[in-house]
Amino acid sequence: MAIHMETLTKEQIARIHELTLELLGKQGIVMLSDHAVDTFRAHGAKVDGNRVFIPAEMIEDAIRSTPSEFTVCARNREKDRKIGTGYAPALAPTGGVPMVQDETGQHTVTWDDFRTMLKLTQTSPVVNMACSGAIYPVEKNAHEAIQMMLYHTVNMTDLPLIGNTEYRSIAEDTVQIAKIATGMEEDKHFAVGICNSLSPMGWDGKMLDGIRTMAEHNQPVNISCCAMAGATAPIYLMGCVLEANAEVLAGIVYSQLLRPGLPVIYGTTSSVMDMQSMGLTLGTPEYTLISSSCAQMAHHYGIPFRSSGGLTDAKELDAQAGMESAANLICGFASDVNFMLQSVGIYQSFMTIGWDKWLLDEEIMARLLFIRKGIGEIPEDLLEVVSDGVEAGDFLGEPSTVTDFRSELYWPKLADRRSYKNWKDEKENFRGLAWAKVHERLDSYVQPELQPDVKAGLEKYLTGVMGHKLPTF
């Protein structure tokens, strides 16, 4: 079944593409990397300092060479994930969040929080990819902290890995750790990198190094943009879409110059600046319009699309959080998202993650996945079933009701269907039910088995790059 949303007409898609070619060809884009500049120059692009002018033919060639689908291998091969049109979306936790909201309030991320996040990832009924950079514990040695985040992620989950690519060395660690954990060679894809442009119309050297490293090892890259209309992009939403499209395509071209056929995901988290708080706002209808438009551009190019998921500007599990997250998740699914980061748990734009909110977003996505399956085929004996039930006066005793009610109906984990009296007597609200479910999930977590030789290989690699024993984070 298709839950479908279109923001742009065919004529607008063609016009945005035409303007993108003109923008990248005449305005150019800043590449803060000598390697990237030299690569573009070597392939015939005009270069002025660190500004690269990308010809239309180079962009069209890159689009044609980008695969429309690919598979990311997990260390549990039963959990390999196909990403592309026609497949259920890859759903992943957040990325880069510095704060946690728990039952007592808000605090900076600790290692206990990081492990809680991994346990909820592994036990999730809907999240199907693990992200080592979902939340960041505060440590003096940030590089070693990221390495240990990677180690804990492949140790505590057996899902496909979304790794860290902030620096060339970190991207290398992502590839090597995932390679050891999965046992895969580089003719397979086993780690996804996340690389973001630098709006307006630029690319930072560290992110370009991330693309370069992943390309060297034949690993997929999510190439994204987070432009803010009114701040780092035009106030006009169409202008924001144009800029995002240009920045993402520039990154995709670089990836294809390095390795034609490298799998990439076209992504955006672009939205608007709130003109009162002067901050990025994501629980807004403008975000869904920009995201949906970029989804249409990605699908027009035949490239898998990434959006964000349950985004809200709310600070707690309230009506605002439910309203904004549901709207963003519904529109993401309706835009045929192939890969969703920040799918669960987000509060306060990208600043905070809450475990109760994680459960809310899972509940919304479970409903959307149920709807996505559609109403099903018409059973051959449908007329007989209806006739028998009518004859009996009800369908409670109908054999199909007894045998199939569990599989045919949606079963919520949190939504309350009790009578008002029972609800009032038991005095349980949605937030209380969510926290009870969080603790139940944490208590039920079982660490997936990691073979001794694989664990030894991971520790050998990390002690080698760190130059000392593994820290006890």
Rosetta blueprint (number, residue, H / E / L):
1 M L
2 A L
3 I L
4 H L
5 M L
6 E L
7 T L
8 L L
9 T L
10 K H
11 E H
12 Q H
13 I H
14 A H
15 R H
16 I H
17 H H
18 E H
19 L H
20 T H
21 L H
22 E H
23 L H
24 L H
25 G H
26 K H
27 Q H
28 G L
29 I E
30 V E
31 M E
32 L L
33 S L
34 D H
35 H H
36 A H
37 V H
38 D H
39 T H
40 F H
41 R H
42 A H
43 H L
44 G L
45 A L
46 K E
47 V E
48 D E
49 G L
50 N L
51 R E
52 V E
53 F E
54 I L
55 P L
56 A H
57 E H
58 M H
59 I H
60 E H
61 D H
62 A H
63 I H
64 R H
65 S H
66 T L
67 P L
68 S L
69 E E
70 F E
71 T E
72 V E
73 C L
74 A L
75 R L
76 N L
77 R H
78 E H
79 K H
80 D L
81 R E
82 K E
83 I E
84 G E
85 T L
86 G L
87 Y L
88 A L
89 P L
90 A E
91 L E
92 A L
93 P L
94 T L
95 G L
96 G L
97 V E
98 P L
99 M E
100 V E
101 Q E
102 D E
103 E L
104 T L
105 G E
106 Q E
107 H E
108 T E
109 V L
110 T L
111 W H
112 D H
113 D H
114 F H
115 R H
116 T H
117 M H
118 L H
119 K H
120 L H
121 T H
122 Q H
123 T L
124 S L
125 P L
126 V L
127 V L
128 N L
129 M L
130 A E
131 C E
132 S L
133 G L
134 A L
135 I E
136 Y L
137 P L
138 V L
139 E L
140 K L
141 N L
142 A H
143 H H
144 E H
145 A H
146 I H
147 Q H
148 M H
149 M H
150 L H
151 Y H
152 H H
153 T H
154 V H
155 N H
156 M H
157 T L
158 D L
159 L L
160 P L
161 L E
162 I E
163 G L
164 N L
165 T L
166 E L
167 Y L
168 R H
169 S H
170 I H
171 A H
172 E H
173 D H
174 T H
175 V H
176 Q H
177 I H
178 A H
179 K H
180 I H
181 A H
182 T H
183 G L
184 M L
185 E L
186 E L
187 D L
188 K L
189 H L
190 F L
191 A E
192 V E
193 G E
194 I E
195 C E
196 N E
197 S L
198 L L
199 S L
200 P L
201 M L
202 G E
203 W E
204 D L
205 G H
206 K H
207 M H
208 L H
209 D H
210 G H
211 I H
212 R H
213 T H
214 M H
215 A H
216 E H
217 H L
218 N L
219 Q L
220 P L
221 V E
222 N E
223 I E
224 S E
225 C E
226 C L
227 A L
228 M E
229 A E
230 G L
231 A L
232 T L
233 A E
234 P L
235 I L
236 Y L
237 L H
238 M H
239 G H
240 C H
241 V H
242 L H
243 E H
244 A H
245 N H
246 A H
247 E H
248 V H
249 L H
250 A H
251 G H
252 I H
253 V H
254 Y H
255 S H
256 Q H
257 L H
258 L H
259 R L
260 P L
261 G L
262 L L
263 P L
264 V E
265 I E
266 Y E
267 G E
268 T E
269 T L
270 S L
271 S E
272 V E
273 M E
274 D L
275 M L
276 Q L
277 S L
278 M L
279 G L
280 L E
281 T E
282 L L
283 G L
284 T L
285 P H
286 E H
287 Y H
288 T H
289 L H
290 I H
291 S H
292 S H
293 S H
294 C H
295 A H
296 Q H
297 M H
298 A H
299 H H
300 H H
301 Y H
302 G L
303 I L
304 P L
305 F E
306 R E
307 S E
308 S E
309 G L
310 G L
311 L L
312 T L
313 D L
314 A L
315 K L
316 E L
317 L L
318 D L
319 A H
320 Q H
321 A H
322 G H
323 M H
324 E H
325 S H
326 A H
327 A H
328 N H
329 L H
330 I H
331 C H
332 G H
333 F H
334 A H
335 S L
336 D L
337 V L
338 N L
339 F E
340 M E
341 L E
342 Q L
343 S L
344 V L
345 G L
346 I E
347 Y E
348 Q L
349 S L
350 F L
351 M L
352 T E
353 I E
354 G E
355 W H
356 D H
357 K H
358 W H
359 L H
360 L H
361 D H
362 E H
363 E H
364 I H
365 M H
366 A H
367 R H
368 L H
369 L H
370 F H
371 I H
372 R H
373 K H
374 G L
375 I L
376 G L
377 E L
378 I L
379 P L
380 E L
381 D L
382 L H
383 L H
384 E H
385 V H
386 V H
387 S H
388 D H
389 G H
390 V H
391 E H
392 A H
393 G L
394 D L
395 F L
396 L L
397 G L
398 E L
399 P H
400 S H
401 T H
402 V H
403 T H
404 D H
405 F H
406 R H
407 S H
408 E H
409 L L
410 Y L
411 W L
412 P L
413 K L
414 L L
415 A L
416 D L
417 R L
418 R L
419 S L
420 Y H
421 K H
422 N H
423 W H
424 K H
425 D H
426 E H
427 K L
428 E L
429 N L
430 F H
431 R H
432 G H
433 L H
434 A H
435 W H
436 A H
437 K H
438 V H
439 H H
440 E H
441 R H
442 L H
443 D H
444 S H
445 Y L
446 V L
447 Q L
448 P L
449 E L
450 L L
451 Q L
452 P H
453 D H
454 V H
455 K H
456 A H
457 G H
458 L H
459 E H
460 K H
461 Y H
462 L H
463 T H
464 G H
465 V H
466 M H
467 G L
468 H L
469 K L
470 L L
471 P L
472 T L
473 F L
